[in-house]
Amino acid sequence: MIDFQAIIEGISNNLQAVEDRGIAALLPNKFCVVTWSPGLNPKGNSKLCMLALEQLTSKTGLSIF
């Protein structure tokens, strides 16, 4: 069974940009959550991926900082 709570809790530990409008939120040796969507912001990141990860961290109370 997948422990989704552990996945969500680990997002604050690492965020890395991946090629082609994707973002991977990862906890080494534990899990990886990957988002992908077209449409880039001025910094070259996917607008929808950033929004999805911002909402996830807001709703869970987690932060990448």
PLY file of the C-alpha trace (Angstrom):
ply
format ascii 1.0
element vertex 65
property float x
property float y
property float z
element edge 64
property int vertex1
property int vertex2
end_header
0.00 0.00 0.00
1.26 3.49 -0.85
1.70 5.82 2.13
0.50 9.09 0.59
0.87 11.00 3.86
4.59 10.20 3.89
4.83 11.37 0.29
3.16 14.68 1.08
5.29 15.23 4.19
8.51 14.74 2.26
7.84 17.41 -0.36
9.35 20.15 1.79
12.71 18.36 1.78
13.63 18.80 -1.90
12.35 20.41 -5.07
14.17 20.14 -8.36
13.25 21.41 -11.80
13.22 18.73 -14.48
13.36 19.08 -18.26
10.43 20.14 -20.41
8.16 22.05 -18.04
8.20 19.46 -15.30
8.94 19.72 -11.60
9.91 16.83 -9.35
9.33 17.09 -5.60
11.38 14.40 -3.93
12.56 12.88 -0.69
15.70 10.85 -1.44
15.25 7.09 -1.01
11.56 7.61 -0.14
9.44 9.00 -2.99
9.11 11.37 -5.91
6.09 13.39 -7.00
6.36 14.67 -10.57
4.22 17.33 -12.21
4.25 18.28 -15.88
2.32 20.88 -17.81
2.99 23.28 -20.70
2.89 27.03 -20.22
5.97 28.57 -18.64
6.33 31.50 -16.25
9.08 34.13 -16.75
11.56 31.94 -14.82
10.97 28.98 -17.16
8.89 26.88 -14.75
5.48 25.44 -15.58
2.76 27.76 -14.30
0.33 24.93 -13.50
3.00 22.78 -11.85
4.01 25.64 -9.58
0.36 26.31 -8.73
-0.29 22.64 -7.95
2.75 22.37 -5.68
1.92 25.68 -3.97
-1.60 24.43 -3.26
-0.28 21.10 -2.01
2.16 22.76 0.39
-0.47 25.27 1.53
-3.08 22.60 2.24
-0.61 20.36 4.07
1.21 23.15 5.92
4.53 22.10 4.39
7.11 24.44 2.91
10.18 24.05 0.73
11.97 26.72 2.79
0 1
1 2
2 3
3 4
4 5
5 6
6 7
7 8
8 9
9 10
10 11
11 12
12 13
13 14
14 15
15 16
16 17
17 18
18 19
19 20
20 21
21 22
22 23
23 24
24 25
25 26
26 27
27 28
28 29
29 30
30 31
31 32
32 33
33 34
34 35
35 36
36 37
37 38
38 39
39 40
40 41
41 42
42 43
43 44
44 45
45 46
46 47
47 48
48 49
49 50
50 51
51 52
52 53
53 54
54 55
55 56
56 57
57 58
58 59
59 60
60 61
61 62
62 63
63 64
